[in-house]
Amino acid sequence: ASAPAHAQKAAKENVRREIIRSISCPDFVTENNEANDVKALVSVDESGHINLHEINSANPELKSYVIKTLKEMKMKDTTPIGKFVLVVKFRVA
């Protein structure tokens, strides 16, 4: 049996927050004075690995950076989570 809808939604929000906290703004975004968003369709498997299903960004370098970062990440204490949209906004301070 899968978790109730409200529990799944809370789990997605926790994972979304953890991913966004883990992805720092790379130096090349700051140096190039670019502000870009990366939009990804992701899920989390039973072992906590993030599966990337689709990713879009106008900045190929930033897209590659997010792909690499997501592949290296592993969620702790999570149940499998179906596909959801993740938007990472990189802003120059």
HELIX and SHEET records of a PDB file:
HELIX    1   1 ALA A    5  SER A   22  1                                  18    
HELIX    2   2 ASP A   27  GLU A   31  1                                   5    
HELIX    3   3 PRO A   60  GLU A   72  1                                  13    
SHEET    1   A 3 ILE A  50  ASN A  56  0                                        
SHEET    2   A 3 ASN A  36  VAL A  44 -1                                        
SHEET    3   A 3 ILE A  81  PHE A  90 -1                                        
END                                                                             
